[in-house]
Amino acid sequence: MPNRLARESSPYLRQHAGNPVDWYPWGDEAFARASAEDRPVFLSVGYATCHWCHVMERESFEDAAIAELLNAHFVPVKVDREERPDVDRVYMTFVQATTGAGGWPMSVWLTPSLEPFFGGTYFPPASRWGRPGFREVLVEIARMWREDRARVTSSAAALAGQLRALGTPGAPVAATADGEGANFEGVLPGLDWLEAGREAFARSFDPRHGGFGRAPKFPRPVELWFLLREAHRTGDERLRAMVRETMQAMTLGGLRDQVGGGFHRYSVDAQWRVPHFEKMLYDQAQLVLTAAELAQATSESFWLWVAEDTLGYVERELTHHAGGFFSAEDADSVPHEAAGVASAHRAEGAFYLWTASEIDALFGTDAALVARRFGISPDGNAPDDPHQEFTGRNIPYIAAGIEALTAEGHSAGEVMRRLERARGRMLEARLRRPRPELDDKVLTAWNGLMIAAAARAARVFALGGFDADGSARLRALRMAGRAARFVFTHLWDETRGRLWRRWREGEAGIDAYCEDYASMAWASLELLQATGDPSWLEWAIRLTEVQDALFWDEAGGGWFSTTGEDPSVLVRLKEDYDGAEPSATSMAVHTLLSLADLVDRPEWHRRAARVLSTLGEPAATVARTLPWRAAAVSRAHAETSQVLVVGAPGDPATEALERAVTDSYRPFTLVVPVVPGAWQDALARHMPVVGALRMVDGRPTAYVCRRFTCQAPVTSRAELSALLS
């Protein structure tokens, strides 16, 4: 019989609905039982596409004897970390502080009052690899709860006190004489702070393989965004080269799905060759943004192809028919060699791996060309999986460039056409295999990132004649617009004036977190710049106002991750790490800086300054930890401008003026299309300067403005480029 999780919306929770464990979702029913029966809570946190979560489920949660131990001595609770990052963040802080490591699955034991006293990540069913066995841990914790309760609860209370101290508001930021908060002057980290941050990245850069540090390597685009901005601000070409080499290594290696497009979660090796195969929406979004910016910074159209190809993957595999974006695809699937075998285990990467014999059978005389291109060998290049009995498997990567493949007398154009056909045939063949599971929940924050990325890419695709017919731009704009309308239709509650966190199968739920508001405000500003539609500016303003009302810490500055309204969440924390995703505060600071340049709301400028003023020493550590917030410092030190282009959309002269901005890398410049008529009037309600702007002699016209003061209008691309430079 299925357990309580069968009634839940989360795909991750539903994966455990058939376990013999008597699971509860996070909520009052579980907590009441723990209190009534005086039992500790066993909290297991993971997500639907987590490989080691699947391993622990198969080894332990599907084991009848282990389930009996859990059911007899604990109240077992399952949490989807992507739906409830507030719960995950609190207990991950505890696990990292007490064990020195973190990750998923996360396993934490709590008192009935939800105070943690023991935790870890993955536990094997019996002791091995230097890890204690899950059975032994359960037995020992049950004994301690029975025989040494006072020590357990005392320790839990002390640890919970330390956690709560992390959520205590800091000392007020010093105000200026007018009592309205600090301004930029004298409060920003200085140029030497930024230099220390740049040098920290330079020291950890891997010049041989790209990326930073040692294996495993993660595609952490926030680092690359900081370096690109500092390269632009300082003219340091070394920084731009680090970004380019890192993106090239990720794009040509196994981290990128060379057959179907999109990027895997991370690389287990230093060469970016062997990926952890799950695919997350937030990675696709941030890498599309990075590729678009790198195309502007280098004028290399290859990066536009990477952005377009990644958007194509998202559109094909991660898009709901109504426009919202799904969350992820799993790393594991049943090997196609074992399809139909009832006892077959899912294996990591099985969907993506190839044998040389499969390539031979699929391509015949072209097999040698395909094998050379993608590094396919009879012996295989993929490490053996302990749960997978098949050998000789290969992870496709770009092993040979086009020049090397033309040595046999074929032209580069012919080789490229043959490889493109081969890629299509490999994709068709792969789609006949058992598919990885799809995590089809729609998360507001991740959709915001993807909307922002698609809207940004749409503005850049014309660079260098890449998108001659405009089709790539229109597809990207359509993706961004449909997804944004999906969010505001299904995840915005007008009655409450709030966002929901998650939508799935027609049902929205879970109060949104600060990251959801910050991400969607960012997306709205990107759509404003891509379309000129004033409704997107109105949404950015409204979301920011709600975000500030719900999350702003007036005493210490910054934004809390949660509203603090849920009593089951022990601590109201702020996220101070730009990791796999940019933190809510970092996104919010960038949005405030943009809004302060567009809308005359001085309090937003001061609020951003207060947050940036709290970035202290050591600068190298802070920049590595919070690179997207450090990029806001770079922006604050740079000369910012706004380009307002008055003209009809689709007019080649209007587009030429807009391209004067977007064809070069200008990270500190906002461009807003001003469409004469009703849209211009609506924009002027928030941006009064717009109301007086006119086309000169009936021609599309650009105005370059700084601090709400505009220079003389220009009507040619050359004149605008000269003004901007």
Buried (B, 14 or more C-beta within 10 A) or exposed (E): EEBBBEEBBBBBBBBBBBBBBBBBBBEEEBBEBBBEEEBBBBBBBBBBBBBBBBBBBBBBBBBEEBBEBBBEBBBBBBBBBBBBBBBBBBBBBBBBBBEEEBBBBBBBBBBBBBBBBBBBBBBBBEBEEEBBBBBEBBEEBBEBBEEEEEEBBEBBEEBBEEBBEBBEBEEEBEEBEEEEBBBBEEBBBEEEBBBBBBEBBBEBBBEEBBBBEEBBBBBBBBBBBBBBBBBBBBEBEEBBBBBBBBBBBBBBBBBBBBBBBBBBBBBBBBBBBBBBBBBBBBBBBBBBBBBBBBBBBBEBBBBBBBBBBBBBBBBEBBBBEEBBBBBBBBBBBBBBBBEEEEEBBBBBBBBBBBBBEBBBEBBEEBBBBBBBBBBBEEEBBBEEBEBBEBEBBBBBBBBBEBEEBBEEEBEEEEBBEBBEEBBEBBBEBBEEBBBBBBBBBBBBBBBBBBBBBBBBBBBBBBBEEBBEEBEBBEBBBBBBBBBBBBBBEBBBEEEEEBBBBBBBEEEBEBBBBBBBBBBBBBBBBBBBBBBBBBBBBBBBBBBBBBBBEBBBBEEBBBBBBBBBEBEBBBBBBBBBEBBBBBBBBBBBBBBBBBBBBBBEBEEBBBBBBBBBBBBEEEBBEBBBBBBBBBBBBBBBBBEBBBBBBBBEBEEEBBBBBBBBBBBBBBBBBBBBBBBBEEBBEBBBEBBEBBEEBBBEEEBBBBBBBEEEEBEEBBBBBEBBBEBBE
